[in-house]
Amino acid sequence: MQREGQAASISRALLELAWPLAASNLIAITIELIAAFWVSRIIGTGGLDVVTGARPLLFTLLFVFGSIHMGAGVGVARSIGAGTHEGMRIYVAAAGLVIAMWLVALAVLLPAMGWLEGALRGGEQPRLASYVVPWLVLTLPLVIFAHVSVDVASAARQTRLALTRTLIDLGAMCVLTPPLLHAFGVAGAALASALSALIMTVFLVRTLLRRRSAWGLGELAGARRSMVRAWREILGVGFPVQAARASTFAAQAFMVGALAVDGMPARTGYATSVMLMVVGAVISNSLAQSGAILVAQAAGARDAARVRATFIATLRMGLAIGAATASAFFLGGRWFLRIFTDEPAVLERGAHAITIMSIGLFAMATWQVLIASMAALKVSKRAGLVGVLCELLGVVVVLAWDVTPRLDAVCAAFLVSNFARAIVLGALFPSVLRGATVSPV
């Protein structure tokens, strides 16, 4: 009876945390889809090709930088569970790390834009740089800082702030995107994102500073001490997991390049299908994030039994969500694609891709829960290595399977990499759970 009561309590806590995150993430993806819709209508299929073609590169960067907000969130959750209340120290350190990594990214990527053009599109026009450069310079740091603020608040179980943030973003993007696209072309989409992120960041920083004591985040006094140590802690937790997630989109960038042989309809259809399936991925990832918050708090409190019970409850829900989203895109993929294009060749190739790849959403939901829980337990290095190796396995499938059209090999690689990751992490996790240290940060 006591165990059933604990399971019910965990399930309620999961749902309470997950629904604002899921709603927030769905709105965030809706914003991306709205932007893509306006690009396709105002600029045309060529503009949609640029935006969807750039997404693998941009999402790779977002996930690499995501190691900051993920590591900060786990650190704050564990400090709250342990009662040390070091949230503001971690928050200030994470802000400094955002700036440092952004400057490094600019120094590396801006001189390499010509090479990236060739790798992703073979130098075709219109050029990706018109969209990517303003996004790197303006949008990236503001978006990441907004994510850091939201994950710190979520670690204190204030997940509704994420929903408020995305509602602000939705309103700003709906107002800003059409006129900026008319004024600046494809670059207007990046400028709209940057202005929206600036509005969000100002709101989030003010909210955190006002509510820091009530949310158990501690005070700003002494927050700047031990900055380098805090950076190591943040990246030590977040980077292995996010490197694995970034490898997914790095592999997708390779896949888009591999589809150059098939032509623009296959490339655009595939990239639009991936963009749509991110909707399913963020729903399951919201649950995984919520489970990780509860696992980290239980670990900080040294409650091993609750760590195990929380993981089991999260995994069960994740499997159900994965099955539901896979079914939705398998059955309705062509209808979703019609929102963005009415060109028959793009529709046909996109529908073919989404029907195959949608099955992988079930595996993706599984490994998202596993990898988030491993990060919460601070044993994420193996998970990160597995993720990178599985994405390399997908690349090997594309290189080894000399089939025409290349779209079939690319879709098969998506399934192989996701199911391999779920199986290997699932095999590893019992030993991780038995040997995990649940001491506070």
Buried (B, 14 or more C-beta within 10 A) or exposed (E): EEEEEBBEEBBEBBEEBBBBBBBBBBBBBBBBBBBBBBBBEBBEBBBBBBBBBBBBBBBBBBBBBBBBBBBBBBBBBBBBBBEBBBBBBBBBBBBBBBEEBBEEBBEEBEEEBEEBBEBBBEEBEBBBBBBBBBBBBBBBBBBBBBBBBBBBBBBBBBBBBBBBBBBBBBEBBBEBBBEBBEEBBBBBBBBBBBBBBBBBBEBBBEBBEEBBEEBBBBEEEEBEEEBEEBBEBBBBBBBBBBBBBBBBBBBBBBBBBBBBEBEBBBBBBBBBBBBBBBBBBBBBBBBBBBBBBBBBBBBBBBBBEBBBBBBBBBBBBBBEBBEBBBBBBBEEBBEBBEEBBEBEBBBBBBBBBBBBBBBBBBBBBBBBBBBBBBBBBBBBBBBBBBBBBBBBBBBEBBEEEEEEBBBBBBBBBBBBBBBBBBBBBBEBBEEBBEEBEBEBB
